[in-house]
């Protein structure tokens, strides 16, 4: 998995980069076809925003989260990405199961 973290109006420190990596690594446990992750951390006035795009086999998954604290925004981002990756994985599995049912009954 290739992870790139960039910042807009914020300096990306090593602890911040490690925190993002640990959170994104948990998503890879659910779905091992994650190839590339691009995470952007932004600060706009008093809002901290974390957004990420994950390249998976068959498409891209995008999520963002805005909080008052950057670590809370990263947590929210990881939760959203986790839900969307699981949904994507279920779509792949359901698609194949549906085709198998059509062959058996149709």
N, C-alpha and C positions, 0 to 999 in steps of 0.2 A: 504494500500500500504506500502510495506517495502522498505525503501531507505537506501542503504549503500554507503558511499562516502569514497574512499581511495585515498591516494596521493603517488606518486613516485617522490622523490626529491623535495617535497613541503609539508609544514605543513598545514593541513586542519584546518583553523580557524573557529570560530563560524559564523562570517558574510559570509564566503565563503560557508559553509555548508547550511546556511539559503538561500543564493542566489540560490544554486543548487536546494534546496527543492521547492522554489517558482516557478522556471522554470519548473521543472518536474511535479509539481502539476497542471499546466495548461494543460499538456498533458492528465492527468487523467480526466479532464473535458470532453474531446472529446470521450474518450473510457474508460469506467469504469471497464473493465475486466483486468486492469493492476494489477498484483499481486506483482511483485518484480522488483526493479530497482537497478542495481549495476553501480555506476559511478566511473571512475578512472580519476584523474587529474594528469597530468605529466608535468614536465618541462625538456626539452632537449635543452641545450644551450640557445638560445634566443627564442625558440618556446614553446608556451604553448599549450598543447593538452588536450582536454576533450573527453572522450569516455564513452559510456554507453551501457548497455545491458538491455533490458526490457523484462521480462517474461510476456507474455500475454496468454490468454486462446487459446491454439492451436499452440504456437510457441514462438520464441524469435526474437526480433528486435534489431539490432545493428546499431550504428551510431558513428561517431567521427568527430571532428572539430579541426583545428589547426590555431591559431592566434598568434599575438605578445603580446596580453593581455589575461589573464586568464578569465576575465569576458566576453570579446568578444568571446572567444572560447566556453564558456558555452552558450552564446546566440546562436551561430551558431549550437551548438549541439542540443539545444532545438528546433530550427527551423527544423533541419533535422529529429529529432525524431517525431515532430508533423506531418510532411509530410508523413513519413513512417507509423505512426500509423493510419492516415486517409486512406492511401492506403490499409493497412491491413484490416481496418474496411469495406472499400468499397468492397474488395474481398469477405469478408464473406457475405455481403448483396447481391452482384451480384450473387454469387454462388447459393444462395437459390432462387433468382428470376429466374435464368436460369433453374433450376430444375422444378419450377412451370410452366414455359412456355412449357417445354417438355411434361409434363403431360397433359396440356390443348390441345396442338396441335399435339401430337405424339402418 
